[in-house]
Amino acid sequence: MTNDVAPPAERVDGQLLRIAFILVLGTFMATLDATIVSVGIDRLTDEFDASVADIQWVSTAYLLAVVAAVPASGWLADRFGGRRTWLAAVGVFLLGSVLCALAWSATSLIVFRVVQGLGGGLLPATGQALLARIAGRDRTGRVISVVAVVPLLSPVFGPLVGGSILGVASWQWLFLVNLPIGAVAVLLARRHVPVVPPSARRTAFDLRGAALLSPGLAVLVYGLTEVAHGRTLPAVLGVAAGVAMLAGFTVHGLRTRGTPLVDPRLFTRPPFGAAALALLVLGASVFGTTFLLPLYFQTGRGLTAWEAGLLLAPQGLGAAAGSVLVNRTIDKVAPRTLVVTGIALILAGTVPFTQLGHEPPDALIIAALAVRGVGMAMIGAPVMNIVYSRIEPEHLPRASGALNLLNTVGGSVGTAILAVVLQDRLSARGPDIPSAFADTFWWVLGFCLLAAAGATRLPRTRAKRP
């Protein structure tokens, strides 16, 4: 084991892939947990004698904590080093998992989910930045194509894992299942992942930016969630306060002489702006669909959580196949070609869901999900590779934090918007539940078209090797 980052040319592929596998365990654990608990909501409602509206905060609190934690990941990695920050994030996540398993009430469980979400929010961004720094610019594309598929697989397999656990064990194991994964990740990381030193430029933490950005995002998501629940006053106040705080953060970021938590100017520099739009909308499409389909399968078709998860599995298999394809072509094909092709596949795979009112056969749904999975895998890794291969190594942590923030915000805000649309269409359609879902999927198509608009501004050619 070495404590210094070796030049890319000196690293063998096996060693680099081993490091990627170790770091991806953290991302897998965090993203899987975001969905694995969703199938246990009914069980938790009974265990704590709580209402569905109250127990739903078990999922919402985790999501808001993730949104709040991501912006700080870049500063933490700069200040303390990538590996140290990643290990600390795993520790916080595992602590939150243990506390959740020990929860004695719905309130305590919600509080402990916040602790867990703070650790989970740091893991993907710090892991990707650390891996990109270790790999070097010339091999970032290939290793990122391996890592990027994990967030696509986790929402698909989360319901299956959660349903399996609840079939044989108590609800506490929804959280305790993280312990062996996290323990293995920590042990392997301490042995095989090299130390990346902190940034030589020591910058003060942007307290004002942190007070505006993370709470602003959390309040905005909360407001949109309240819209879906039909609570008008909290919804209006939440959305208005969130937008105002984010506007304040943008003004602060443009005026500050220091280093803002996320530099708004970064989004005006090509190709970052186009990449940001593509990831933002991709998050809305991927996580929005993952929210809509299980709900449709269970309410519109009467399937169990396990059956719904099983029907979603082809999307995960398609994402795995797409990841293999991207891994073999990412250094040979122009990034824009891969991304535009991926968006086109997602569009094609989404069209059948706009026809749910006509009850399309299961074979068509399975094929559409597989096509969507391939398309999703063709977007995330190329977009991240574009940014990572064109940015100085010392700026990687903050760029990674910004990209992961956009994907997370896209997923949370997109899901909240789709929930509002679905609620409206259910009210309008009455007992015709499939048609209400079909109407909502037209919005998913709209998100994809926005992503396509951003993708057309991505570079035509691959980045030149340094």
C-alpha angles and dihedrals in degrees: 000000000000130000095211131071109253120218111267093247091060096055122091119223093243093056093047092048090049090055090047091051092051094049092044089059088070093050091045092051094049098043094042091053091055089066105023092073094051093078090053096059093101092049092048091049090058095041095054097030090235134144121257090245091056098043091048086074087073086075098032094051091053092050094048091049090052091051090049095049102047098072092057094053095087095051093045092052091047092049102041105018130261101268095044092050091048093050091048090051091053089050093051091047093051091047089053090048092054092047091050090053089052094048115133099190142020090257094053091047091053091050092049091048087060089057090049092048093052090059093041092052093058098048104074096044097044092042094052094046092048092049093048090050092050094044097049126219096289096061102028093102096059098046093043089052087061095046097042094063093064097075087050094052099043098066089050098049097033094084090048093051093044093048091049093051094049090049093063108017145036124276091260089074090066083077103025090060086076094063100075092042092050094044092053091047093052095047093048094044093053089051104040111017111087123229115258108202121234118264115281088225107077109202128184117250111263098239096171092049091048090050090054106034107045097038089042092056092044093049091047092052089046091052092050090048089054090051088058089051091051096242101140105187098048089043095053093043092046096049093043094048092045094050091046093051093048090049088051090051091052092052091046092049092052095047103039118104092205129066111290121217088249116008110227089203088066090073092058093058117089130268093015096068094052091042090051093053092049093051093044093054093039089058090051092049098044100043093034091057091044087056096045103044101054088047091051094046092051101039101028099038103022096237124155121246089257093051091047091051090048091053089052093052095091089066089058092046090050090051090052091050091046090051091056090050093049092047090058097044107030093094093043106043129061111260093233091056092055094045096046090047090050092051090048090054091049090050091050091047092049098051095077090058091060085065098055089120087070093052102239114210121264091247091061092047092050092049092047092051092049091051091048090051093054090048094050092053090053094060113045100051097044092047092050091045090054091057099037093049093051101046132081114259093242090058095051097095094055093042090050091049091051093049094047090046090055093049091048093046091046090053096046098040093040092051091048091050092049090049089055091048092047092050090052093048092047089055091048097044097043112191093000094095097163092056091051090056091045090055090051093053089063085069089054088055088052090054089052092052090053089051089051090054090056093044093058088067095055118109117283093213136049120261115270115249114250 
